[in-house]
Structures are given as C-alpha cells and as structure tokens.
Amino acid sequence: MIVPTVQSGQMASRVVLTDADIERVLTRIAHEILEANKGTEDLVLLGIPRRGFPLAQRLAHRIAQTDSSVDPSSIVGQLDVTMFRDDLRRHPTRPPGPTQLPPSGIDNKVVVLVDDVLYSGRTIRAALDAIVDLGRPRIVRLAVLVDRGHRELPIRADHVGKNLPTSSAEKVRVRIGEVDSMDGRPVNEVVIEGPA
Amino acid sequence: MKHLLSTTDLSRGDAILILDTAEEMAAVGEREVKKLPALRGRTVVNLFFEDSTRTRISFEAAAKRLSADVINFAAKGSSVSKGESLKDTAQTLEAMSADAVVIRHWASGAPARLASSDWIDAAVINAGDGTHEHPTQALLDAFTLRRHWAALAGTSPGGSDLRGMSVAIVGDVLHSRVARSNLWLLKTLGADVTLVAPPTLLPVGVDSWPCRVNYNLDEVLQSGPDAVMMLRLQGERMNAAFFPSTREYSRRWGFDDARLATLDAAGGRSTVIMHPGPMNRGLEISSAAADSPRSTILAQVRNGVSVRMAVLYLLLSGDSSGEPGRIPTPILQENPA
C-alpha cells in the first residue's frame, strides 16, 4: 500500500504585495483619506503598534507632500491597545506598547486608525475603547493595509489597501521595513503562508 | 513568573520588562481617564500583618487603576488578633477566590511559605517580610534611578539598565529589607553598590555580598556617588544597643545640613538623595536634605504606583492555567487582528 508522505510543518508561501505594491497602495489610501476628509483639516493618524505605526507615519508623510502646510509629525501618533483586549486572559502576558498622541490631542479631531491586517476586528474594538479613555474625536475612521476577512465583530474598514480572501488556516504576514528585516536588510512585503 | 517574592529571582530581562511596563503605566497617570480595564473582574487582597502607609495605599491605587477589585485586610481588627493562623487566613481568602495576595508580614519568609503551600492558588506578591525583602520598593527605586540616569545621558529610559551607576546605601542595613532587595536588583541591573553603616548595623556575612562596605559616610560622599539612598533607623526592631546615642548616629551616618552643603559646594555631579520612607526627619536625614531639589522622595512614591501596576499586570493578566481549552488558535497568535 502506498501512503502519501505528508511533511508536517511545511508551508507554502506566496507574496501578495511587493515593496512597490505597498508604496502604491499607501499612496492611494493617503489620497482616499484626503478625499473623505476634504483636506487635511483636523486630521490625526493613529497607528496601532507595532506595524500600524510605521504605516501611519508613511501615510502622514504622503499627506504632507500634498499639503505643504502640514508637518507630518504633528498629525501622527500611536495607540497601544494591549490593555483593552478581550483576550488578555487567553494568551501569555503581553507587555504593553507605547501610546503617543500628537501634541494637539484627539478631541474634536478626525482620527484615522491605521493597522496592518484587519481580521477578527477585535483589535479595532479594543482601539475604540482605548480612544474613549483618551478623548472624544469627532469622527473615527479605519485604514488597513490588508483586509483578510473572517470578521467576528460588526466592524469594517473605510480604507483598504488590498482585500485578501484567505482561509483561516492560512497566515498573513506583513513585513514593514521599519520593524522587519531579513539578512540584515529591511523588508517590505505581504505574504500568505498556508499548508502546502 | 507567578509570584514576586524576592529580587534575587529576577533576571536582568525580567527586571527591565517590569521597568519598561511601568513606564507605560506612568503615562496612564497623566491621562484624563487614569484607569485601564486590564484586570477587570480580578480580586487583589492586601494582607497586611504589619503597619504600612505608602505601600498599602500604593498597591491599592495600582490595583484600582487596573480595574481590579481590592480587599484590604489589616491584622489589627481581624481574627488574627484572636489567634487565627496564616494558613486559616489564606484559606479564607482562597474561598473568596482572590487572584492575588499582596502580603506584608513581620516574619521573614511568610510570603514564600504562602506561595509554596497549597493553601492558596493566588499569585503572591511580597510587600515586605521581616528583615528579608521588599521587592516592589527595590523596583520603584530602580525605576527612579533609571529615569535619573537616562535624563543625565539625555536618552529615553526604555530598555536600558543602570550600568556604570554608583549607589550608596546608608544606614540601618541590618534590619533593612529595602537594602537587601535593592542590593540584589541594582547588582542585576549593573550598578555599583556601596553599603555605609556603623559596623553594628551590618549583618553577619556582609563581606560575601556583591558590594563594597564603608564605615565612613563623608569618604563615600567625596567619591561622588550618583545616588545616596538613606535607610530608616528601625527603632521597632532594635533590641540591643547598636550605637551610643541617636545624636552620635545622626552626626556620623545621617544626611544632615552640613553634608548637603558639602555636596552642593562640590557642585557639578547631580547626586540624588533617596529615602524609602517613612523618614525620621533630623535623625537619618535632615529636613533640608529631604526637601532639597536633589531629593527624589516624592518621585519614589509616585513611581511606586506605576511599578506596582506593572507587577500586578504582568502577574495577573496572562493565562497561567495551562488548560488545553485555553490554548489560542495559531492564526490568532500570528495576526492578533
């Protein structure tokens, strides 16, 4: 009898967004944000650590390129949601990350949350709770690099870089140069890994 | 790490994780809503067999800022005064499903006994046991020192240790759990420690501790330490004549106005003066020294809340039960979206 050999742990991976794709996608999202906000007035970008923050910085940089009166560092911040998660007791302890708001705060602002992957929606729920404790924005919007589906809460993104239909057995890995490196060089890519 | 009993148990990585977490907790204290939901539904019991002001209040504030429920238990006015044993008290708390017990006890080793017994399942945090250890005090002192050290270097304190820092711990080392906890932790973090005390107030075997010992405070101050930590003279634990008179003690080992003036005249170096409290003003520290700009005494109290929040959060938030039903799905781990 012939038994097919199954090599457990072997993963097939394919690149769905390259470095250049990510650049193009971010440029489009930056313009979408400006279009939805009708300009840069009251705009604040809050990245969710770790990878949401460099993405928010890149978006802020692009927004500043279209409007020279904007200082990119004055409209971008980061929002740590660790303490607000609903799964704290289901995981090993996570150390909290930094929260830094732009100097003007978030009261009466248009806050755009920025994250790398939108999946169950639970991180965004935690982020909404965290925002309530920090101030009262006029509007909260959501921008994500990748939306991979499988939502568990009634949450959707306003600006999506790429919709990726995935199976829940697959993993979506986002690598951003500010955080990730391979062989000592920064990498920018989005990869789907799944059972071969 | 399930319990916090002693700073000797802490690796350099553990200590830096606690201090870094405390930095994030400190930021919460500056917000409009000074509360985090992280420990909602958890119960923290403050079990105090010995008097305390700042430690108990500090733990209570820390637990409340993390949304935990707090039960305060003082031995005075409880069944302990009717002769209830530690075991029975612990089992009562277990029956009330406490998740953490913050214990202060006059007997060295009481927290360790509680943690190693099967009387109670909760996380045990040592808030001072006899003359043994007081780990959260040492952590808040290290936190204060690290901020000072980073400010001098013009960097942010996150991730750093105390390498290159020289700290003098002065006074009643014999009875001091603060000195012991600090010595081990400061050593782990790379600081250089000198103990300064009359020979009668140093424990037997001090020469095997990883520090230098000097009997002359002025000599140590001349060498320009980065921090001077004054210890409280623990009259309630003194059962023998350790020094001729408090006046003589104060002149030789107290941080008085003359020593403050000498330190200020030497200028330049920004030596800080620390004290764990409560102070005997005019005995081990003069009012002028305690209220001088060099003093970090109130900063230490403030930092105490942040450090205790970090300890409670790190001990209580994760899943330590190891039940198979609680293992997260692998995808959630990869993409906590």
Interface residues (C-beta under 8 A of the other chain):
Chain A: D80 T82 M83 F84 R85 D87 L88 R89 R90 H91 P92 T93 R94 P95 P96 G97 P98 T99 D115 V117 L118 Y119 S120 G121 R122 T123 D129 V132 D133 L134 G135 R148 S168 A169 E170 K171 V172 R173
Chain B: L17 D20 T21 E24 M25 A27 R31 E32 V33 K35 L36 P37 A38 G158 Y313 L314 S317 G318 D319 R326 P328 T329 P330 I331 L332 Q333 E334 N335 P336 A337
